[in-house]
Amino acid sequence: MLLNPFCPLTAGKVLALKATVALLLTLLIKSRVQIAGASALGLLLLLLQTLVFLAISGGLALAAGGAAFYAMQQRRQQAAAS
């Protein structure tokens, strides 16, 4: 059975959707909780939002790299079989 070489791209789309939801959720929580301009909780949520965004961006880069590697391996196997 042949695997779809674009399957990791689907995983990338799911990760992008999760990143968007997490970003919007933390923005909503931050806007509701932040009372003063520089409250400690607001800064903590801003730090959390930044870390989540960086982590999910890293996951997207990893998924894209995996998709490229998988596609390259498939091309090499097809070239060797020919």
C-alpha positions in Angstrom: 0.0 0.0 0.0 1.4 3.4 -1.0 1.5 6.1 1.6 0.5 9.6 0.7 3.6 11.7 0.7 1.6 14.8 1.5 0.2 13.3 4.7 2.7 15.3 6.8 1.4 18.5 5.2 -2.1 17.6 6.5 -0.5 17.3 10.0 1.0 20.7 9.4 -2.4 22.1 8.6 -3.8 20.6 11.8 -0.9 22.1 13.8 -1.5 25.5 12.2 -5.2 25.4 13.2 -4.2 24.4 16.7 -1.7 27.3 16.8 -4.4 29.7 15.7 -6.9 28.4 18.3 -4.3 28.6 21.1 -3.3 32.1 20.1 -6.9 33.4 20.0 -7.7 31.6 23.3 -4.7 33.1 25.1 -5.5 36.5 23.7 -9.1 36.2 24.9 -8.0 35.1 28.4 -5.3 37.9 28.5 -7.8 40.6 27.5 -10.3 39.4 30.1 -7.8 39.1 33.0 -5.6 42.1 32.3 -6.7 44.9 34.6 -3.8 47.2 34.5 -1.4 47.8 31.6 1.5 46.0 33.2 0.0 43.6 35.6 2.0 40.5 36.5 -0.7 38.2 35.2 -0.9 40.0 31.9 2.8 39.7 31.5 2.7 36.0 32.4 0.0 35.3 29.8 2.0 37.3 27.2 5.0 35.1 28.0 2.8 32.0 27.7 1.4 33.1 24.4 4.9 33.7 23.0 6.2 30.4 24.2 3.2 28.5 22.7 3.5 30.3 19.4 7.2 29.5 19.2 6.6 25.8 20.1 3.9 25.4 17.5 6.0 27.2 14.9 8.8 24.7 15.6 6.3 21.9 15.2 5.2 23.3 11.8 8.8 23.6 10.7 9.5 20.0 11.8 6.4 18.8 9.9 7.4 20.6 6.8 11.0 19.3 7.1 9.6 15.7 7.6 7.4 16.1 4.5 10.3 17.3 2.4 12.5 14.4 3.7 9.8 11.9 3.0 9.2 13.2 -0.5 13.0 13.1 -1.2 13.2 9.5 0.0 10.3 8.5 -2.2 11.9 10.0 -5.2 15.2 8.2 -4.5 13.4 4.9 -4.1 11.5 5.4 -7.4 14.7 6.4 -9.2 16.5 3.3 -7.8 13.6 1.0 -8.9 13.7 2.4 -12.5 
